[in-house]
């Protein structure tokens, strides 16, 4: 009687022999799928990352808010 290991080996040989013509196409398809998944993962990672300003760019959040003293207005007079 054949054991599980021998049956697995026989089935593997049968699959390889019958699909040897299609094997390059299968490998090519698997490579394309891997590239697509990798690019999607990269896109999701970029989408989730906060948008950082390039170095040296003006950042409105970095400036302190103007200090207002009681009695003064923040509006500029027309010149």
C-alpha positions as CSV (number, residue, x, y, z in Angstrom):
1,X,0.0,0.0,0.0
2,X,1.2,3.5,-0.8
3,X,1.6,6.0,2.0
4,X,0.7,9.7,1.9
5,X,4.3,10.7,1.0
6,X,4.3,8.4,-2.1
7,X,0.9,9.5,-3.2
8,X,1.9,13.1,-2.9
9,X,5.0,12.5,-5.0
10,X,3.1,10.6,-7.7
11,X,0.5,13.4,-7.9
12,X,3.2,16.1,-8.0
13,X,4.9,14.2,-10.9
14,X,1.6,13.9,-12.8
15,X,0.8,17.6,-12.4
16,X,4.3,18.6,-13.5
17,X,4.2,16.3,-16.6
18,X,0.7,17.4,-17.6
19,X,1.2,21.1,-17.1
20,X,4.8,21.5,-18.3
21,X,3.6,23.5,-21.4
22,X,1.7,25.9,-19.2
23,X,4.3,26.3,-16.5
24,X,6.1,29.4,-17.9
25,X,2.7,31.1,-18.2
26,X,1.8,30.2,-14.7
27,X,5.1,31.5,-13.4
28,X,4.8,34.7,-15.4
29,X,1.3,35.3,-14.0
30,X,2.5,34.7,-10.5
31,X,5.2,37.3,-11.0
32,X,2.7,39.8,-12.4
33,X,0.4,39.2,-9.4
34,X,3.3,39.7,-7.0
35,X,4.3,43.0,-8.6
36,X,0.7,44.2,-8.5
37,X,0.4,43.3,-4.8
38,X,3.7,45.0,-4.1
39,X,2.7,48.2,-5.8
40,X,-0.7,48.3,-4.1
41,X,1.0,47.8,-0.7
42,X,3.4,50.7,-1.5
43,X,0.5,52.9,-2.5
44,X,-1.4,52.1,0.7
45,X,1.6,52.8,2.8
46,X,2.1,56.2,1.0
47,X,-1.5,57.0,1.5
48,X,-1.5,56.3,5.2
49,X,1.8,58.2,5.8
50,X,1.3,61.9,6.8
51,X,2.1,64.3,4.0
52,X,5.4,65.9,5.1
53,X,6.5,69.2,3.7
54,X,9.8,69.2,1.9
55,X,12.7,70.7,3.9
56,X,12.9,74.5,3.6
57,X,9.3,74.8,2.6
58,X,7.1,77.4,4.5
59,X,4.9,75.7,7.0
60,X,1.9,77.7,8.3
61,X,1.6,75.5,11.3
62,X,5.2,76.2,12.4
63,X,4.7,80.0,12.8
64,X,3.5,81.2,16.2
65,X,0.1,82.8,16.3
66,X,0.2,86.6,16.5
67,X,0.2,88.1,19.9
68,X,-2.7,90.5,20.5
69,X,-2.6,93.0,23.3
70,X,-5.9,94.2,24.8
71,X,-7.0,97.4,23.1
72,X,-5.1,96.8,19.8
73,X,-6.6,95.5,16.7
74,X,-5.1,93.0,14.3
75,X,-6.5,94.8,11.3
76,X,-4.1,96.9,9.3
77,X,-5.2,100.4,8.4
78,X,-5.7,101.1,4.7
79,X,-2.6,102.8,3.3
